[in-house]
Amino acid sequence: MKTIHWIILGIIFVITLVLEFTVLAGYDSHWWNAIPAFYAIFGFVMCLALIFSAKLIAKKILNRDINYYD
């Protein structure tokens, strides 16, 4: 990715963290809402899990040897 994409992603992440600590911090209807920045961290971790699981599936199932069809 280009550097500008990483900068924009970082800005969005920082804005999300600030909103979690300021606006959404007082709303505790579930136990996970009491954890600061839970949704930002959870979304980031699940995004990484999705990427790595897709890579694992691609390596194990989709990739074949060069002489597979011979």
mmCIF file as Biopython writes it, N, C-alpha, C and O atoms, coordinates in Angstrom:
data_model
#
loop_
_atom_site.group_PDB
_atom_site.id
_atom_site.type_symbol
_atom_site.label_atom_id
_atom_site.label_alt_id
_atom_site.label_comp_id
_atom_site.label_asym_id
_atom_site.label_entity_id
_atom_site.label_seq_id
_atom_site.pdbx_PDB_ins_code
_atom_site.Cartn_x
_atom_site.Cartn_y
_atom_site.Cartn_z
_atom_site.occupancy
_atom_site.B_iso_or_equiv
_atom_site.auth_seq_id
_atom_site.auth_asym_id
_atom_site.pdbx_PDB_model_num
ATOM 1   N N  . MET A ? 1  ? 0.844   -1.182  0.000   1.0 0.0 1  A 1 
ATOM 2   C CA . MET A ? 1  ? 0.000   0.000   0.000   1.0 0.0 1  A 1 
ATOM 3   C C  . MET A ? 1  ? 0.884   1.237   0.000   1.0 0.0 1  A 1 
ATOM 4   O O  . MET A ? 1  ? 2.017   1.227   0.480   1.0 0.0 1  A 1 
ATOM 5   N N  . LYS A ? 2  ? 0.341   2.261   -0.537  1.0 0.0 2  A 1 
ATOM 6   C CA . LYS A ? 2  ? 1.075   3.512   -0.569  1.0 0.0 2  A 1 
ATOM 7   C C  . LYS A ? 2  ? 1.117   4.131   0.818   1.0 0.0 2  A 1 
ATOM 8   O O  . LYS A ? 2  ? 0.311   3.804   1.689   1.0 0.0 2  A 1 
ATOM 9   N N  . THR A ? 3  ? 2.056   5.014   0.999   1.0 0.0 3  A 1 
ATOM 10  C CA . THR A ? 3  ? 2.231   5.663   2.297   1.0 0.0 3  A 1 
ATOM 11  C C  . THR A ? 3  ? 1.000   6.461   2.692   1.0 0.0 3  A 1 
ATOM 12  O O  . THR A ? 3  ? 0.647   6.503   3.870   1.0 0.0 3  A 1 
ATOM 13  N N  . ILE A ? 4  ? 0.347   7.087   1.741   1.0 0.0 4  A 1 
ATOM 14  C CA . ILE A ? 4  ? -0.833  7.898   2.059   1.0 0.0 4  A 1 
ATOM 15  C C  . ILE A ? 4  ? -1.959  7.028   2.619   1.0 0.0 4  A 1 
ATOM 16  O O  . ILE A ? 4  ? -2.724  7.477   3.472   1.0 0.0 4  A 1 
ATOM 17  N N  . HIS A ? 5  ? -2.063  5.785   2.141   1.0 0.0 5  A 1 
ATOM 18  C CA . HIS A ? 5  ? -3.088  4.876   2.665   1.0 0.0 5  A 1 
ATOM 19  C C  . HIS A ? 5  ? -2.830  4.553   4.133   1.0 0.0 5  A 1 
ATOM 20  O O  . HIS A ? 5  ? -3.761  4.508   4.936   1.0 0.0 5  A 1 
ATOM 21  N N  . TRP A ? 6  ? -1.563  4.329   4.481   1.0 0.0 6  A 1 
ATOM 22  C CA . TRP A ? 6  ? -1.221  4.043   5.877   1.0 0.0 6  A 1 
ATOM 23  C C  . TRP A ? 6  ? -1.461  5.258   6.764   1.0 0.0 6  A 1 
ATOM 24  O O  . TRP A ? 6  ? -1.885  5.121   7.911   1.0 0.0 6  A 1 
ATOM 25  N N  . ILE A ? 7  ? -1.192  6.431   6.236   1.0 0.0 7  A 1 
ATOM 26  C CA . ILE A ? 7  ? -1.437  7.657   7.003   1.0 0.0 7  A 1 
ATOM 27  C C  . ILE A ? 7  ? -2.930  7.827   7.259   1.0 0.0 7  A 1 
ATOM 28  O O  . ILE A ? 7  ? -3.335  8.141   8.379   1.0 0.0 7  A 1 
ATOM 29  N N  . ILE A ? 8  ? -3.743  7.624   6.240   1.0 0.0 8  A 1 
ATOM 30  C CA . ILE A ? 8  ? -5.200  7.737   6.397   1.0 0.0 8  A 1 
ATOM 31  C C  . ILE A ? 8  ? -5.716  6.676   7.364   1.0 0.0 8  A 1 
ATOM 32  O O  . ILE A ? 8  ? -6.571  6.966   8.201   1.0 0.0 8  A 1 
ATOM 33  N N  . LEU A ? 9  ? -5.206  5.452   7.259   1.0 0.0 9  A 1 
ATOM 34  C CA . LEU A ? 9  ? -5.607  4.389   8.175   1.0 0.0 9  A 1 
ATOM 35  C C  . LEU A ? 9  ? -5.231  4.731   9.614   1.0 0.0 9  A 1 
ATOM 36  O O  . LEU A ? 9  ? -6.014  4.491   10.533  1.0 0.0 9  A 1 
ATOM 37  N N  . GLY A ? 10 ? -4.052  5.283   9.813   1.0 0.0 10 A 1 
ATOM 38  C CA . GLY A ? 10 ? -3.625  5.690   11.151  1.0 0.0 10 A 1 
ATOM 39  C C  . GLY A ? 10 ? -4.485  6.799   11.717  1.0 0.0 10 A 1 
ATOM 40  O O  . GLY A ? 10 ? -4.815  6.783   12.902  1.0 0.0 10 A 1 
ATOM 41  N N  . ILE A ? 11 ? -4.853  7.764   10.883  1.0 0.0 11 A 1 
ATOM 42  C CA . ILE A ? 11 ? -5.716  8.863   11.332  1.0 0.0 11 A 1 
ATOM 43  C C  . ILE A ? 11 ? -7.089  8.333   11.732  1.0 0.0 11 A 1 
ATOM 44  O O  . ILE A ? 11 ? -7.631  8.734   12.763  1.0 0.0 11 A 1 
ATOM 45  N N  . ILE A ? 12 ? -7.652  7.442   10.933  1.0 0.0 12 A 1 
ATOM 46  C CA . ILE A ? 12 ? -8.954  6.855   11.262  1.0 0.0 12 A 1 
ATOM 47  C C  . ILE A ? 12 ? -8.873  6.060   12.560  1.0 0.0 12 A 1 
ATOM 48  O O  . ILE A ? 12 ? -9.793  6.110   13.376  1.0 0.0 12 A 1 
ATOM 49  N N  . PHE A ? 13 ? -7.784  5.331   12.756  1.0 0.0 13 A 1 
ATOM 50  C CA . PHE A ? 13 ? -7.605  4.555   13.981  1.0 0.0 13 A 1 
ATOM 51  C C  . PHE A ? 13 ? -7.515  5.458   15.204  1.0 0.0 13 A 1 
ATOM 52  O O  . PHE A ? 13 ? -8.114  5.163   16.238  1.0 0.0 13 A 1 
ATOM 53  N N  . VAL A ? 14 ? -6.772  6.552   15.093  1.0 0.0 14 A 1 
ATOM 54  C CA . VAL A ? 14 ? -6.644  7.490   16.217  1.0 0.0 14 A 1 
ATOM 55  C C  . VAL A ? 14 ? -7.988  8.150   16.520  1.0 0.0 14 A 1 
ATOM 56  O O  . VAL A ? 14 ? -8.350  8.304   17.687  1.0 0.0 14 A 1 
ATOM 57  N N  . ILE A ? 15 ? -8.727  8.537   15.489  1.0 0.0 15 A 1 
ATOM 58  C CA . ILE A ? 15 ? -10.052 9.136   15.700  1.0 0.0 15 A 1 
ATOM 59  C C  . ILE A ? 15 ? -10.977 8.140   16.396  1.0 0.0 15 A 1 
ATOM 60  O O  . ILE A ? 15 ? -11.734 8.513   17.292  1.0 0.0 15 A 1 
ATOM 61  N N  . THR A ? 16 ? -10.916 6.877   15.982  1.0 0.0 16 A 1 
ATOM 62  C CA . THR A ? 16 ? -11.738 5.849   16.619  1.0 0.0 16 A 1 
ATOM 63  C C  . THR A ? 16 ? -11.383 5.682   18.089  1.0 0.0 16 A 1 
ATOM 64  O O  . THR A ? 16 ? -12.268 5.553   18.935  1.0 0.0 16 A 1 
ATOM 65  N N  . LEU A ? 17 ? -10.094 5.685   18.393  1.0 0.0 17 A 1 
ATOM 66  C CA . LEU A ? 17 ? -9.680  5.566   19.790  1.0 0.0 17 A 1 
ATOM 67  C C  . LEU A ? 17 ? -10.140 6.754   20.620  1.0 0.0 17 A 1 
ATOM 68  O O  . LEU A ? 17 ? -10.591 6.583   21.752  1.0 0.0 17 A 1 
ATOM 69  N N  . VAL A ? 18 ? -10.029 7.956   20.066  1.0 0.0 18 A 1 
ATOM 70  C CA . VAL A ? 18 ? -10.466 9.150   20.796  1.0 0.0 18 A 1 
ATOM 71  C C  . VAL A ? 18 ? -11.967 9.091   21.049  1.0 0.0 18 A 1 
ATOM 72  O O  . VAL A ? 18 ? -12.418 9.413   22.148  1.0 0.0 18 A 1 
ATOM 73  N N  . LEU A ? 19 ? -12.744 8.688   20.055  1.0 0.0 19 A 1 
ATOM 74  C CA . LEU A ? 19 ? -14.188 8.569   20.239  1.0 0.0 19 A 1 
ATOM 75  C C  . LEU A ? 19 ? -14.539 7.513   21.280  1.0 0.0 19 A 1 
ATOM 76  O O  . LEU A ? 19 ? -15.469 7.699   22.065  1.0 0.0 19 A 1 
ATOM 77  N N  . GLU A ? 20 ? -13.806 6.416   21.291  1.0 0.0 20 A 1 
ATOM 78  C CA . GLU A ? 20 ? -14.067 5.374   22.287  1.0 0.0 20 A 1 
ATOM 79  C C  . GLU A ? 20 ? -13.832 5.887   23.702  1.0 0.0 20 A 1 
ATOM 80  O O  . GLU A ? 20 ? -14.598 5.568   24.611  1.0 0.0 20 A 1 
ATOM 81  N N  . PHE A ? 21 ? -12.780 6.678   23.896  1.0 0.0 21 A 1 
ATOM 82  C CA . PHE A ? 21 ? -12.465 7.167   25.237  1.0 0.0 21 A 1 
ATOM 83  C C  . PHE A ? 21 ? -13.353 8.324   25.664  1.0 0.0 21 A 1 
ATOM 84  O O  . PHE A ? 21 ? -13.537 8.537   26.862  1.0 0.0 21 A 1 
ATOM 85  N N  . THR A ? 22 ? -13.911 9.080   24.722  1.0 0.0 22 A 1 
ATOM 86  C CA . THR A ? 22 ? -14.678 10.269  25.095  1.0 0.0 22 A 1 
ATOM 87  C C  . THR A ? 22 ? -16.182 10.059  24.976  1.0 0.0 22 A 1 
ATOM 88  O O  . THR A ? 22 ? -16.898 10.178  25.970  1.0 0.0 22 A 1 
ATOM 89  N N  . VAL A ? 23 ? -16.664 9.755   23.802  1.0 0.0 23 A 1 
ATOM 90  C CA . VAL A ? 23 ? -18.105 9.717   23.547  1.0 0.0 23 A 1 
ATOM 91  C C  . VAL A ? 23 ? -18.741 8.431   24.068  1.0 0.0 23 A 1 
ATOM 92  O O  . VAL A ? 23 ? -19.773 8.480   24.737  1.0 0.0 23 A 1 
ATOM 93  N N  . LEU A ? 24 ? -18.144 7.296   23.772  1.0 0.0 24 A 1 
ATOM 94  C CA . LEU A ? 24 ? -18.770 6.014   24.073  1.0 0.0 24 A 1 
ATOM 95  C C  . LEU A ? 24 ? -18.370 5.434   25.425  1.0 0.0 24 A 1 
ATOM 96  O O  . LEU A ? 24 ? -18.815 4.339   25.768  1.0 0.0 24 A 1 
ATOM 97  N N  . ALA A ? 25 ? -17.556 6.124   26.195  1.0 0.0 25 A 1 
ATOM 98  C CA . ALA A ? 25 ? -17.044 5.571   27.452  1.0 0.0 25 A 1 
ATOM 99  C C  . ALA A ? 25 ? -18.127 5.446   28.520  1.0 0.0 25 A 1 
ATOM 100 O O  . ALA A ? 25 ? -18.012 4.581   29.389  1.0 0.0 25 A 1 
ATOM 101 N N  . GLY A ? 26 ? -19.162 6.262   28.493  1.0 0.0 26 A 1 
ATOM 102 C CA . GLY A ? 26 ? -20.178 6.220   29.529  1.0 0.0 26 A 1 
ATOM 103 C C  . GLY A ? 26 ? -21.279 5.210   29.296  1.0 0.0 26 A 1 
ATOM 104 O O  . GLY A ? 26 ? -22.128 5.028   30.169  1.0 0.0 26 A 1 
ATOM 105 N N  . TYR A ? 27 ? -21.300 4.555   28.168  1.0 0.0 27 A 1 
ATOM 106 C CA . TYR A ? 27 ? -22.374 3.625   27.819  1.0 0.0 27 A 1 
ATOM 107 C C  . TYR A ? 27 ? -21.930 2.204   28.150  1.0 0.0 27 A 1 
ATOM 108 O O  . TYR A ? 27 ? -21.153 1.612   27.401  1.0 0.0 27 A 1 
ATOM 109 N N  . ASP A ? 28 ? -22.417 1.645   29.270  1.0 0.0 28 A 1 
ATOM 110 C CA . ASP A ? 28 ? -21.987 0.321   29.718  1.0 0.0 28 A 1 
ATOM 111 C C  . ASP A ? 28 ? -23.168 -0.636  29.854  1.0 0.0 28 A 1 
ATOM 112 O O  . ASP A ? 28 ? -23.503 -1.043  30.967  1.0 0.0 28 A 1 
ATOM 113 N N  . SER A ? 29 ? -23.796 -0.997  28.754  1.0 0.0 29 A 1 
ATOM 114 C CA . SER A ? 29 ? -24.907 -1.937  28.848  1.0 0.0 29 A 1 
ATOM 115 C C  . SER A ? 29 ? -24.427 -3.386  28.813  1.0 0.0 29 A 1 
ATOM 116 O O  . SER A ? 29 ? -25.156 -4.280  29.244  1.0 0.0 29 A 1 
ATOM 117 N N  . HIS A ? 30 ? -23.224 -3.637  28.313  1.0 0.0 30 A 1 
ATOM 118 C CA . HIS A ? 30 ? -22.631 -4.970  28.278  1.0 0.0 30 A 1 
ATOM 119 C C  . HIS A ? 30 ? -21.241 -4.899  28.895  1.0 0.0 30 A 1 
ATOM 120 O O  . HIS A ? 30 ? -20.674 -3.814  29.026  1.0 0.0 30 A 1 
ATOM 121 N N  . TRP A ? 31 ? -20.696 -6.037  29.270  1.0 0.0 31 A 1 
ATOM 122 C CA . TRP A ? 31 ? -19.388 -6.043  29.925  1.0 0.0 31 A 1 
ATOM 123 C C  . TRP A ? 31 ? -18.287 -5.553  29.004  1.0 0.0 31 A 1 
ATOM 124 O O  . TRP A ? 31 ? -17.329 -4.934  29.466  1.0 0.0 31 A 1 
ATOM 125 N N  . TRP A ? 32 ? -18.405 -5.820  27.698  1.0 0.0 32 A 1 
ATOM 126 C CA . TRP A ? 32 ? -17.350 -5.403  26.786  1.0 0.0 32 A 1 
ATOM 127 C C  . TRP A ? 32 ? -17.382 -3.904  26.512  1.0 0.0 32 A 1 
ATOM 128 O O  . TRP A ? 32 ? -16.390 -3.347  26.043  1.0 0.0 32 A 1 
ATOM 129 N N  . ASN A ? 33 ? -18.484 -3.250  26.792  1.0 0.0 33 A 1 
ATOM 130 C CA . ASN A ? 33 ? -18.529 -1.797  26.630  1.0 0.0 33 A 1 
ATOM 131 C C  . ASN A ? 33 ? -17.744 -1.078  27.715  1.0 0.0 33 A 1 
ATOM 132 O O  . ASN A ? 33 ? -17.422 0.100   27.558  1.0 0.0 33 A 1 
ATOM 133 N N  . ALA A ? 34 ? -17.430 -1.756  28.807  1.0 0.0 34 A 1 
ATOM 134 C CA . ALA A ? 34 ? -16.640 -1.147  29.873  1.0 0.0 34 A 1 
ATOM 135 C C  . ALA A ? 34 ? -15.150 -1.147  29.553  1.0 0.0 34 A 1 
ATOM 136 O O  . ALA A ? 34 ? -14.379 -0.449  30.212  1.0 0.0 34 A 1 
ATOM 137 N N  . ILE A ? 35 ? -14.736 -1.913  28.557  1.0 0.0 35 A 1 
ATOM 138 C CA . ILE A ? 35 ? -13.326 -1.964  28.169  1.0 0.0 35 A 1 
ATOM 139 C C  . ILE A ? 35 ? -13.059 -0.827  27.186  1.0 0.0 35 A 1 
ATOM 140 O O  . ILE A ? 35 ? -13.714 -0.750  26.147  1.0 0.0 35 A 1 
ATOM 141 N N  . PRO A ? 36 ? -12.105 0.059   27.498  1.0 0.0 36 A 1 
ATOM 142 C CA . PRO A ? 36 ? -11.808 1.169   26.587  1.0 0.0 36 A 1 
ATOM 143 C C  . PRO A ? 36 ? -11.291 0.658   25.237  1.0 0.0 36 A 1 
ATOM 144 O O  . PRO A ? 36 ? -10.435 -0.225  25.190  1.0 0.0 36 A 1 
ATOM 145 N N  . ALA A ? 37 ? -11.803 1.206   24.170  1.0 0.0 37 A 1 
ATOM 146 C CA . ALA A ? 37 ? -11.398 0.904   22.793  1.0 0.0 37 A 1 
ATOM 147 C C  . ALA A ? 37 ? -11.616 -0.561  22.427  1.0 0.0 37 A 1 
ATOM 148 O O  . ALA A ? 37 ? -10.879 -1.103  21.604  1.0 0.0 37 A 1 
ATOM 149 N N  . PHE A ? 38 ? -12.607 -1.205  23.020  1.0 0.0 38 A 1 
ATOM 150 C CA . PHE A ? 38 ? -12.843 -2.626  22.752  1.0 0.0 38 A 1 
ATOM 151 C C  . PHE A ? 38 ? -13.172 -2.868  21.284  1.0 0.0 38 A 1 
ATOM 152 O O  . PHE A ? 38 ? -12.611 -3.775  20.669  1.0 0.0 38 A 1 
ATOM 153 N N  . TYR A ? 39 ? -14.061 -2.081  20.723  1.0 0.0 39 A 1 
ATOM 154 C CA . TYR A ? 39 ? -14.490 -2.318  19.344  1.0 0.0 39 A 1 
ATOM 155 C C  . TYR A ? 39 ? -13.372 -2.038  18.343  1.0 0.0 39 A 1 
ATOM 156 O O  . TYR A ? 39 ? -13.281 -2.711  17.316  1.0 0.0 39 A 1 
ATOM 157 N N  . ALA A ? 40 ? -12.533 -1.065  18.625  1.0 0.0 40 A 1 
ATOM 158 C CA . ALA A ? 40 ? -11.403 -0.794  17.739  1.0 0.0 40 A 1 
ATOM 159 C C  . ALA A ? 40 ? -10.408 -1.948  17.776  1.0 0.0 40 A 1 
ATOM 160 O O  . ALA A ? 40 ? -9.937  -2.399  16.732  1.0 0.0 40 A 1 
ATOM 161 N N  . ILE A ? 41 ? -10.094 -2.420  18.960  1.0 0.0 41 A 1 
ATOM 162 C CA . ILE A ? 41 ? -9.152  -3.529  19.104  1.0 0.0 41 A 1 
ATOM 163 C C  . ILE A ? 41 ? -9.754  -4.817  18.556  1.0 0.0 41 A 1 
ATOM 164 O O  . ILE A ? 41 ? -9.074  -5.564  17.853  1.0 0.0 41 A 1 
ATOM 165 N N  . PHE A ? 42 ? -11.015 -5.084  18.867  1.0 0.0 42 A 1 
ATOM 166 C CA . PHE A ? 42 ? -11.682 -6.288  18.379  1.0 0.0 42 A 1 
ATOM 167 C C  . PHE A ? 42 ? -11.745 -6.300  16.851  1.0 0.0 42 A 1 
ATOM 168 O O  . PHE A ? 42 ? -11.477 -7.326  16.226  1.0 0.0 42 A 1 
ATOM 169 N N  . GLY A ? 43 ? -12.093 -5.172  16.257  1.0 0.0 43 A 1 
ATOM 170 C CA . GLY A ? 43 ? -12.145 -5.091  14.802  1.0 0.0 43 A 1 
ATOM 171 C C  . GLY A ? 43 ? -10.790 -5.308  14.165  1.0 0.0 43 A 1 
ATOM 172 O O  . GLY A ? 43 ? -10.683 -5.980  13.139  1.0 0.0 43 A 1 
ATOM 173 N N  . PHE A ? 44 ? -9.746  -4.740  14.769  1.0 0.0 44 A 1 
ATOM 174 C CA . PHE A ? 44 ? -8.392  -4.905  14.245  1.0 0.0 44 A 1 
ATOM 175 C C  . PHE A ? 44 ? -7.945  -6.358  14.345  1.0 0.0 44 A 1 
ATOM 176 O O  . PHE A ? 44 ? -7.385  -6.898  13.391  1.0 0.0 44 A 1 
ATOM 177 N N  . VAL A ? 45 ? -8.181  -6.991  15.476  1.0 0.0 45 A 1 
ATOM 178 C CA . VAL A ? 45 ? -7.777  -8.389  15.663  1.0 0.0 45 A 1 
ATOM 179 C C  . VAL A ? 45 ? -8.552  -9.309  14.723  1.0 0.0 45 A 1 
ATOM 180 O O  . VAL A ? 45 ? -7.969  -10.223 14.141  1.0 0.0 45 A 1 
ATOM 181 N N  . MET A ? 46 ? -9.846  -9.084  14.567  1.0 0.0 46 A 1 
ATOM 182 C CA . MET A ? 46 ? -10.636 -9.930  13.674  1.0 0.0 46 A 1 
ATOM 183 C C  . MET A ? 46 ? -10.255 -9.716  12.209  1.0 0.0 46 A 1 
ATOM 184 O O  . MET A ? 46 ? -10.320 -10.649 11.408  1.0 0.0 46 A 1 
ATOM 185 N N  . CYS A ? 47 ? -9.863  -8.508  11.860  1.0 0.0 47 A 1 
ATOM 186 C CA . CYS A ? 47 ? -9.383  -8.242  10.501  1.0 0.0 47 A 1 
ATOM 187 C C  . CYS A ? 47 ? -8.099  -9.023  10.240  1.0 0.0 47 A 1 
ATOM 188 O O  . CYS A ? 47 ? -7.936  -9.625  9.178   1.0 0.0 47 A 1 
ATOM 189 N N  . LEU A ? 48 ? -7.188  -9.010  11.213  1.0 0.0 48 A 1 
ATOM 190 C CA . LEU A ? 48 ? -5.963  -9.795  11.075  1.0 0.0 48 A 1 
ATOM 191 C C  . LEU A ? 48 ? -6.271  -11.288 10.992  1.0 0.0 48 A 1 
ATOM 192 O O  . LEU A ? 48 ? -5.658  -12.004 10.200  1.0 0.0 48 A 1 
ATOM 193 N N  . ALA A ? 49 ? -7.210  -11.759 11.799  1.0 0.0 49 A 1 
ATOM 194 C CA . ALA A ? 49 ? -7.585  -13.173 11.760  1.0 0.0 49 A 1 
ATOM 195 C C  . ALA A ? 49 ? -8.167  -13.549 10.400  1.0 0.0 49 A 1 
ATOM 196 O O  . ALA A ? 49 ? -7.879  -14.627 9.880   1.0 0.0 49 A 1 
ATOM 197 N N  . LEU A ? 50 ? -8.972  -12.679 9.829   1.0 0.0 50 A 1 
ATOM 198 C CA . LEU A ? 50 ? -9.548  -12.938 8.513   1.0 0.0 50 A 1 
ATOM 199 C C  . LEU A ? 50 ? -8.466  -13.000 7.442   1.0 0.0 50 A 1 
ATOM 200 O O  . LEU A ? 50 ? -8.501  -13.868 6.570   1.0 0.0 50 A 1 
ATOM 201 N N  . ILE A ? 51 ? -7.515  -12.091 7.504   1.0 0.0 51 A 1 
ATOM 202 C CA . ILE A ? 51 ? -6.431  -12.069 6.518   1.0 0.0 51 A 1 
ATOM 203 C C  . ILE A ? 51 ? -5.584  -13.330 6.616   1.0 0.0 51 A 1 
ATOM 204 O O  . ILE A ? 51 ? -5.304  -13.971 5.604   1.0 0.0 51 A 1 
ATOM 205 N N  . PHE A ? 52 ? -5.172  -13.692 7.844   1.0 0.0 52 A 1 
ATOM 206 C CA . PHE A ? 52 ? -4.306  -14.855 8.002   1.0 0.0 52 A 1 
ATOM 207 C C  . PHE A ? 52 ? -5.038  -16.164 7.708   1.0 0.0 52 A 1 
ATOM 208 O O  . PHE A ? 52 ? -4.435  -17.098 7.181   1.0 0.0 52 A 1 
ATOM 209 N N  . SER A ? 53 ? -6.312  -16.244 8.036   1.0 0.0 53 A 1 
ATOM 210 C CA . SER A ? 53 ? -7.053  -17.461 7.700   1.0 0.0 53 A 1 
ATOM 211 C C  . SER A ? 53 ? -7.248  -17.581 6.193   1.0 0.0 53 A 1 
ATOM 212 O O  . SER A ? 53 ? -7.214  -18.690 5.659   1.0 0.0 53 A 1 
ATOM 213 N N  . ALA A ? 54 ? -7.450  -16.476 5.505   1.0 0.0 54 A 1 
ATOM 214 C CA . ALA A ? 54 ? -7.566  -16.525 4.047   1.0 0.0 54 A 1 
ATOM 215 C C  . ALA A ? 54 ? -6.244  -16.946 3.412   1.0 0.0 54 A 1 
ATOM 216 O O  . ALA A ? 54 ? -6.233  -17.698 2.437   1.0 0.0 54 A 1 
ATOM 217 N N  . LYS A ? 55 ? -5.130  -16.463 3.960   1.0 0.0 55 A 1 
ATOM 218 C CA . LYS A ? 55 ? -3.824  -16.884 3.447   1.0 0.0 55 A 1 
ATOM 219 C C  . LYS A ? 55 ? -3.596  -18.369 3.696   1.0 0.0 55 A 1 
ATOM 220 O O  . LYS A ? 55 ? -3.061  -19.069 2.837   1.0 0.0 55 A 1 
ATOM 221 N N  . LEU A ? 56 ? -3.995  -18.845 4.855   1.0 0.0 56 A 1 
ATOM 222 C CA . LEU A ? 56 ? -3.831  -20.259 5.173   1.0 0.0 56 A 1 
ATOM 223 C C  . LEU A ? 56 ? -4.661  -21.127 4.238   1.0 0.0 56 A 1 
ATOM 224 O O  . LEU A ? 56 ? -4.180  -22.147 3.745   1.0 0.0 56 A 1 
ATOM 225 N N  . ILE A ? 57 ? -5.891  -20.733 3.996   1.0 0.0 57 A 1 
ATOM 226 C CA . ILE A ? 57 ? -6.748  -21.485 3.080   1.0 0.0 57 A 1 
ATOM 227 C C  . ILE A ? 57 ? -6.167  -21.466 1.675   1.0 0.0 57 A 1 
ATOM 228 O O  . ILE A ? 57 ? -6.178  -22.485 0.984   1.0 0.0 57 A 1 
ATOM 229 N N  . ALA A ? 58 ? -5.663  -20.325 1.252   1.0 0.0 58 A 1 
ATOM 230 C CA . ALA A ? 58 ? -5.088  -20.221 -0.087  1.0 0.0 58 A 1 
ATOM 231 C C  . ALA A ? 58 ? -3.849  -21.095 -0.219  1.0 0.0 58 A 1 
ATOM 232 O O  . ALA A ? 58 ? -3.639  -21.713 -1.263  1.0 0.0 58 A 1 
ATOM 233 N N  . LYS A ? 59 ? -3.028  -21.155 0.821   1.0 0.0 59 A 1 
ATOM 234 C CA . LYS A ? 59 ? -1.819  -21.973 0.743   1.0 0.0 59 A 1 
ATOM 235 C C  . LYS A ? 59 ? -2.136  -23.460 0.778   1.0 0.0 59 A 1 
ATOM 236 O O  . LYS A ? 59 ? -1.534  -24.233 0.032   1.0 0.0 59 A 1 
ATOM 237 N N  . LYS A ? 60 ? -3.061  -23.873 1.620   1.0 0.0 60 A 1 
ATOM 238 C CA . LYS A ? 60 ? -3.339  -25.298 1.802   1.0 0.0 60 A 1 
ATOM 239 C C  . LYS A ? 60 ? -4.231  -25.879 0.706   1.0 0.0 60 A 1 
ATOM 240 O O  . LYS A ? 60 ? -4.030  -27.021 0.292   1.0 0.0 60 A 1 
ATOM 241 N N  . ILE A ? 61 ? -5.193  -25.128 0.242   1.0 0.0 61 A 1 
ATOM 242 C CA . ILE A ? 61 ? -6.197  -25.684 -0.668  1.0 0.0 61 A 1 
ATOM 243 C C  . ILE A ? 61 ? -5.982  -25.251 -2.116  1.0 0.0 61 A 1 
ATOM 244 O O  . ILE A ? 61 ? -6.022  -26.078 -3.027  1.0 0.0 61 A 1 
ATOM 245 N N  . LEU A ? 62 ? -5.756  -23.976 -2.323  1.0 0.0 62 A 1 
ATOM 246 C CA . LEU A ? 62 ? -5.739  -23.468 -3.692  1.0 0.0 62 A 1 
ATOM 247 C C  . LEU A ? 62 ? -4.412  -23.663 -4.409  1.0 0.0 62 A 1 
ATOM 248 O O  . LEU A ? 62 ? -4.398  -23.902 -5.617  1.0 0.0 62 A 1 
ATOM 249 N N  . ASN A ? 63 ? -3.303  -23.567 -3.699  1.0 0.0 63 A 1 
ATOM 250 C CA . ASN A ? 63 ? -2.001  -23.722 -4.349  1.0 0.0 63 A 1 
ATOM 251 C C  . ASN A ? 63 ? -1.734  -25.189 -4.643  1.0 0.0 63 A 1 
ATOM 252 O O  . ASN A ? 63 ? -1.939  -26.051 -3.788  1.0 0.0 63 A 1 
ATOM 253 N N  . ARG A ? 64 ? -1.283  -25.463 -5.840  1.0 0.0 64 A 1 
ATOM 254 C CA . ARG A ? 64 ? -0.933  -26.819 -6.251  1.0 0.0 64 A 1 
ATOM 255 C C  . ARG A ? 64 ? 0.487   -26.801 -6.807  1.0 0.0 64 A 1 
ATOM 256 O O  . ARG A ? 64 ? 1.038   -25.743 -7.110  1.0 0.0 64 A 1 
ATOM 257 N N  . ASP A ? 65 ? 1.067   -27.994 -6.934  1.0 0.0 65 A 1 
ATOM 258 C CA . ASP A ? 65 ? 2.393   -28.099 -7.524  1.0 0.0 65 A 1 
ATOM 259 C C  . ASP A ? 65 ? 2.364   -27.654 -8.980  1.0 0.0 65 A 1 
ATOM 260 O O  . ASP A ? 65 ? 1.308   -27.570 -9.607  1.0 0.0 65 A 1 
ATOM 261 N N  . ILE A ? 66 ? 3.547   -27.375 -9.492  1.0 0.0 66 A 1 
ATOM 262 C CA . ILE A ? 66 ? 3.651   -26.937 -10.890 1.0 0.0 66 A 1 
ATOM 263 C C  . ILE A ? 66 ? 3.185   -28.048 -11.830 1.0 0.0 66 A 1 
ATOM 264 O O  . ILE A ? 66 ? 2.548   -27.765 -12.844 1.0 0.0 66 A 1 
ATOM 265 N N  . ASN A ? 67 ? 3.487   -29.290 -11.514 1.0 0.0 67 A 1 
ATOM 266 C CA . ASN A ? 67 ? 3.141   -30.434 -12.367 1.0 0.0 67 A 1 
ATOM 267 C C  . ASN A ? 67 ? 1.836   -31.102 -11.939 1.0 0.0 67 A 1 
ATOM 268 O O  . ASN A ? 67 ? 1.651   -32.290 -12.204 1.0 0.0 67 A 1 
ATOM 269 N N  . TYR A ? 68 ? 0.954   -30.401 -11.306 1.0 0.0 68 A 1 
ATOM 270 C CA . TYR A ? 68 ? -0.284  -30.987 -10.781 1.0 0.0 68 A 1 
ATOM 271 C C  . TYR A ? 68 ? -1.175  -31.535 -11.894 1.0 0.0 68 A 1 
ATOM 272 O O  . TYR A ? 68 ? -1.765  -32.604 -11.739 1.0 0.0 68 A 1 
ATOM 273 N N  . TYR A ? 69 ? -1.279  -30.826 -13.003 1.0 0.0 69 A 1 
ATOM 274 C CA . TYR A ? 69 ? -2.183  -31.240 -14.077 1.0 0.0 69 A 1 
ATOM 275 C C  . TYR A ? 69 ? -1.504  -32.106 -15.132 1.0 0.0 69 A 1 
ATOM 276 O O  . TYR A ? 69 ? -2.143  -32.475 -16.117 1.0 0.0 69 A 1 
ATOM 277 N N  . ASP A ? 70 ? -0.243  -32.438 -14.956 1.0 0.0 70 A 1 
ATOM 278 C CA . ASP A ? 70 ? 0.458   -33.276 -15.946 1.0 0.0 70 A 1 
ATOM 279 C C  . ASP A ? 70 ? 0.228   -34.737 -15.713 1.0 0.0 70 A 1 
ATOM 280 O O  . ASP A ? 70 ? 0.746   -35.569 -16.457 1.0 0.0 70 A 1 
#
